[in-house]
Amino acid sequence: MPYASSLSTHEDPGIAVAEAIGQVLDRIGSSPDFAVVFMSGYFKNRLTQIRSAIENLLAPKVLIGSTADALICGSREIEDQSALTIFAGNLEGKVTPFRVSNEHGSFGDAMKAVTEVDAHTMILLADPNSFPAEEAISQWRSTHPHIQIIGGLNSSFPTQTSGSLFVDGEIYREGGVGLLVGGAVQIEPLVAQGCRPIGTPLIVTKSKGNLIYELGGQPALKRLEGVIASLPETERLQASQGLHIGRVIDEHKLDFAPGDFLIRAVMGADSDSGVVAIGDLAPMGSTVQFQVRDASAATDDLEHLASNMAIGDAALLFTCNGRGTNLFESPNHDASRVASLVPGEVVAGMFCAGEIGPVSGESFLHGFTASAAIFRG
């Protein structure tokens, strides 16, 4: 098998890194084409030693990593304890590391290697407190529309102001690091936004910025009230607690499935004007549909998307820190379903303060989402 993931939950960082490295060496040997490391905040102060040990003992050609407050390995989600996981592989293609700072000009620098490696995928790990992820992704979406971006913003313990990132020999407290992947290897995204549509799709007939004045020629709030009134009583309560709206990205489609919508929150409404405010732009002529988000909807959405995917060789998984046991009754919800798509459960990842992945071929920053990169080849 060309990929491996490993895990140690030992509290001693020296033992933890030795265990994780040993598992990768046993499965794919030394000097893999790349390695991605995730470690809990417990090990943040030993990051330099851990990175050096991986470089010296595993000797990956390319190495990136991030801290997080919870990790993923195989079918397990490791919350509220020390943990270290390594995802490594030898793939049919080329992997180029990059560093991007919080300065606007550096966004373009991160893409300089795209042509050289014929990249089709960016794996991005970034700090949510310093890196303007939405701005950067928007720029990259415009200048390099063929590049799919998958990854996450690292999460930290409440006592920590930011996470830590590293690429090869350098450690950073801000900005982002990542991999540009090109060549024959295929990477298929899975982006489960955790919502269920309610009502029917509607056309935005009057709007300004993030304010929707009319849907289908009627005041937006009146349309929304009609949708809510048509729901069973139990679903009305769900809508009041987690109301969202989805905007169709590919308007060429005739029928819309859950994966066709970019999900954003409904921010509020004005009863006098009938205006509904959302957490996104609402261009006139776009198609939208109201959505509810809860544990049941999140399970159904992930199951629907995963059931339509082919088996892969390995996967990186980035899930929201609002999911896990904060949302689901049983642990390991997202990890176990993604691991079922990969023989040997070669999966690793982290809980995030923002998840990145494509919807209908365009990459966006999300919340309360599970975003995975499924490797084949």
C-alpha positions, 0 to 999 in steps of 0.5 A: 500500500502506498499510503500510511497513517499512524497514531500515538496517544502517549502523553510523552512527546518523545514516545508519541513521535517514536510510536507514530514514526515506527508505524509508518516505517513498518507500513511504507518504509522511509523517505516517503514522497510526503508526510502531513503531521497533526498534533494536539496542543499538548505537544505545542511546546515540543514542536521543534523536537517532534518535527526534527525527529520526523525529518531525521527518522522518517525522512519524508521528501516533503513535510508539513504539519499543524497543531489542533485541539482534536485529531483524526486517525483511521476511524477514530476521532481523538478529542480532549487528550494528547495525540499525534498522527502522521499521514504519509505516502508515495504517490503517482505525481509530484508534491510541492510544499509552500508557505503563505503569510497573512500579507495579500501579496503572498497569495500569488506566491503560493501559486508560483509552482502550479505550472511547474508541477501541473498541480490540480489540488492544494492541501492547505493548513492555516491559522484562523487568527492571522490568515485571511482564508476567505480572501485568499481562497476567493483570489485563488478561485479567480486566478486558478479555477482549475485548482481544488483547495481542500484543508482546514484552519487549525483549532487551538485550546481556549488558552492558546491564541493561535496554533502552530504550523510547519513546512519542512524545516521552518515553524510558523505561528501565523499564515498558512502552509500546504502542498500542491499536488499534481500528476497522475494521482487523483484526489476526489473531494467530499464536502458534507455541509451537514444540512437538509433542504426545506421547501423548494428552490427559489430565485432571488429576484431582488437583492443587494449584497447579503440582503435578499429583498425578494424571492420569486417576486415576493418579499423574502421573509414572506417566502421564508415564513411560508416554508416554515409554516409548511414544516411538521411541528418538530422540524419547525423547532429545528429550523428556529434553532439552525436555519441556513440557506444554500446558494446553487453554485452551478446554475446550469443544472436542472435538478439540485442535490445537497452537494450543489448548494453552498451553505451559509447562515441566515443572519436575521430578518426585518418584519417591516421590510421583509428583508432576509440577511444571510452570511453570503452575497445573494446575486439577483438571478441566483437559486437558493433554498432554505436549509436546516442543520442538526445531527440528523441532517449532518448524518444524512448529508455525509451518508448521501455523499459517501455512498456515491463515492468510489473506494480510495487508497487514503484520505485526509479529513478536516472536520469542524470542531462543532461536530464530533461529540459536540454534535453527534451522540456517538463518537467517531462519526465523521472519521468512521464513515470516511474510513469505510471508503478506504481499505485499511482505514488510512485516514488522518486529519484534524478538527478545524475552526473552518473547513475548506473544500469545493462545492460544484467545482469551486473551493470555499471556506465552510463552517460545521462541515466535514471536508475530505480529500480522497487519494487514488493512485 
